[in-house]
Amino acid sequence: MPSEELLLIGRDTGHGRDVLETHAARLVGSDAVESATVATYKHEPYRELRETLGNLDTERVYAIPMFASHTYDTVDELPGVLSVISGEVQYGELLGQSPAVTDVIDDRAREAVAGDQNTSLVLVGLGSNSAPDQQQATEYHAERLRERARYDEVKTCYLMQNPAVECVRYAVSNDRVVAAPMFLAHSEATDEQIPTKLELDRGGIAYADPLGAHDRLTDAIHGELERLRVLADEGTTSNARIDTAHRPLAADGEGPTE
């Protein structure tokens, strides 16, 4: 059996690396993979990651991009920098539409306020007027949460497109509201921009934590790892969607939003 390495790649938000390292440590500790590397960057994936990735000394690398939806980075920049790895590389799918992420969002929201028929749940995504991926991922989880019927209503809103996050107070039907950010880790967007636009200091809206180091997210990573391992053993390349013509302008909620 070839030597294996799990590679988790994400944005460096000040908190993102800690989250990725927690997931990586769990998977190594459970013997899901023999070794794991976390690679994070601030602005330029190729410039910032090529040395780290070029030094990976393993026969097979399972690279999983830790983003909610595809961005310019995931479809263009990251595949480019992965080419510096000397071993076989299987590039994974994003976790943004994993059913496990619905469970994480639900748990985070219930940690902030008990869901019932008098509560509105609002999912807050980054959004982009130039590409549908962020909206598709957010709407996917919203619909799954509606089917669970734990909340009276489930709404979606975005930082960079309509429906805008600052209009949430006028869009919900209940006095009890919980807003759940569709972001991997704490960042400027989750800690400053969204709370300001929601006017949390006015009260009336509970605010959930990002996805973070939730166990179910680790499960989702493990599931993708196993899928990539099967493909590699069969001699098949991952079917991760890499479309270089698809170039969203914004990073996955962790970079500048202006």
NORWO-V236572 format. One record per run of one state. SS is the DSSP state (alpha for helix, beta for strand, coil for the rest). FROM is the first residue (numbers start at 0). TO is the last residue. If there is no record, write none. Layout:
# NORWO-V236572
((SS	FROM	TO) (SS	FROM	TO))
This chain:
# NORWO-V236572
((coil	0	2) (beta	3	10) (coil	11	14) (alpha	15	28) (coil	29	34) (beta	35	40) (coil	41	43) (alpha	44	53) (coil	54	58) (beta	59	64) (coil	65	70) (alpha	71	81) (coil	82	86) (beta	87	90) (coil	91	97) (alpha	98	111) (coil	112	117) (beta	118	124) (coil	125	131) (alpha	132	147) (coil	148	151) (beta	152	157) (coil	158	162) (beta	163	163) (alpha	164	169) (coil	170	174) (beta	175	180) (coil	181	186) (alpha	187	197) (coil	198	198) (alpha	199	201) (coil	202	203) (beta	204	206) (coil	207	213) (alpha	214	232) (coil	233	257))
